[in-house]
Structures are given as C-alpha cells and as structure tokens.
Amino acid sequence: MTTVLSRPRAARFATFMFFGLNGFAMGMWVVHIPNVERATGISHSTLGALLLVLGGAAFLGMQVAGPLVDRLGQRRLVPAAGILLGLAVCLPGFADSWWALGLALIGFGFGNGAIDVGMNAHAVVVERAYPRPIMAAFHAMWSIGGAIAAVIGAATLGAGVPTGVTLTGTGLVCVLLSLVSARFLMEPAASGAAATVASADDDDTADEPAARRRTPGRTVWLLGLLALALMLSEGVANDWAALHMEKVLGTSASTAALAYGAFAVAMTTGRFLTDRVAAWAGPAAIVRYGAVLAAVGLTVAAAAPWVPVSLVGWALFGLGLSGGVPQLFTAAGNLDTRASGALMARVVGLGYVGLLAGPALIGGLTHWMPLNVAFAVPVVLCVLAALFAGVLSPKPEPVEQPVG
C-alpha cells in the first residue's frame, strides 16, 4: 500500500514544482519588462506588439504540445517544456533591439505554452490517482510562484543586479527543478486504479465503431468557451483593477494597487480551498456559484463609490473566479484519456485567448463609455458561465426498459 500511494504523492509534489516554476518564470519576466524596454530602446506601442507576439507563440506552443503529450507522454514532454522555458527566459535579458527581443519572446512564449498544457495534462493524471479533487491547489501554486518572483525581482532590481543576470538565474532554477522533478512524474497507465479502469475501458471499446469512439467535440468546445469567459474576466482584473481605483475613484497609485492585491490574494486563497469544496459540491457547482459570486463582486467593485466597498468587490471577484478554470481543465483532460493532451490544448488555448483579449477589449470600450460601465462585459460573461456550467455535470447513462 505504501508503494501504491507514494508514487501519486511524489507526482503531486513534482506537479506543484512545475506549476510553481512556471509562475516564477512568468513573474520574473513581468517585473523586468520596464528594464527590457529601456535596454532595447523600444516604444510602448512596439512593446505592446511584441507582447502579442509572446501571446501568439504561447498559443502555438499549446497546440503543438497537446498532441505531443498524448504521443510522447507526460514524463518526456513536461520536463522538456520546463527546460525550454528555463533556457528561453534568459534571452530577453540580453536583447538589445526590437527584433532580438521579438525572437526571444517567441522562444519564451512557445516554452510557456508548452509547459502550460503539459503540466495541466499531468495534473489530471495525478488527480485520477486521488480519491478527491486536487487540481485547484496546483493553480494556486502558480500564483505562489508569481508572488515569490515579485519579491525576489523587487530585491534584485533594488540591488541593481543586471536584468540578464537575474533572468539567467531564473532560467537555471527552472532547468534544475525540471530535471529534479522529472523522475517523479506519472504516465496515465501508472495513475492508479482510475487509469487501470480507463485501460480496461479502452480494451473493451477497441472494437467499437469509430463513430461511437469519436472525440467529444461539442463538449470540449463548450468547456473552451467557458474557460475563455472566465479567463477573459481574470485578465480584466489583472490589467484594469488598479486603473479603475485610480481613475474612477480618484485614489493614489499606492492605494489603487490594493485593488489587484485584494483580487490576487482572494483568488490564491480560494484555489487552496476549492478542492475540498469541489469534493463535496461537485465541479459544476464550483463553476456555477463561483461565476455568480464573481459577477456580483465585479458589479460591487464597479458601482461602489467608496474605496473599502470596492476592495471588497474585487476580493469577491477573485474568490468567485478562483475555482472555475481548474474544474474546466480537469473536465477536458478526462473527456478522452487517449487524447487528453489535445483536448486540454483546445480548452487551455481558448482560455489563454480570453486572458489576452480581455484587457484589450475593455481598453477599446473605454473610448465610448466609462471604465466601470465597460466592466459589464465580464459581468455578463460570468453570468453566461453560470448558466452553462451544467456541461460539467455527468450525464446519466440511459436505462433500457424491458420489453413487455
């Protein structure tokens, strides 16, 4: 029994490491963006275009990594993606022109997209070996990695450490953690009783007609659209929470930063709590009631005339969004164990599109309406997510009635 349980526990810890190193690498890049912009001598508009290149490369990395996870397995793909990310995160620190930075961001984005899909696919495999949900805690670890990066990045920037040195150190940490954690990863066939059942089902269905074994396309696209809606809402908070406090409520920059802080702390805390609630209430309830809470929270934040009330709204928004996306990723990975990576890539990819599109969409709307009014878009998307959350509820098998 000890041997059976020890491997899933070790794999769970390794998955924590990969989520953490991904958040750490992204966080270290974000805090050094101003330094990189100055070193390359590019304008804000050029930087914005290059960040879109980063996003496009990440999306491409997701779509390439998805099928490769199914073909090569998590134990090969995830560490390889982690090493690629570690090598690529060093490059922006040495860029001295717009084109050099663009090439660096293509590599960095591709590595980030690849590890995003790979580690989420592996998290689904590990979760199958557990008697309760554990996915949300992995996503919380990503946030913890980003918070650690903010602290370390602030310290190195304050000490005047060159950007290239800091990002190289970041890359070495990612490579080292990837190599150390690789041996503890699991493949679907080794993921305990759940994988054994899945293998038996595969054998039983090997002779079924192709039409009956077809990938569940409609469901995966619904999951992807839900991920897009929730992650678009998350992207709005990332880029516009502080600006809302400063521009609409007239606070200082330091006070405005508390808005995103309230959102981020509530989201991280919620993700550590979500798994226990999901074990009791089910994934559909997490998405449904979480989306409703998020809609209420953002409405309060946008409409509140007082800073304390608005901060409460941003915290409720983060708490509501905290558990939904992990449930969607788990559902995608379990739709078909033979194509888990490819299905995950679709849902993660659509969610990533929402994360990138949300801030830009709100920015465009502010040309015609006040910022707090533009927040109606993510509120409506959260309501729609609540209405369609039933896609996560398992459908009961039809019972054949006896003739006569």
Salt bridges, closest charged atoms under 4 A:
GLU37 OE2 - HIS44 ND1 2.57
ASP202 OD1 - ARG338 NE 3.90
ASP336 OD1 - ARG338 NE 3.08
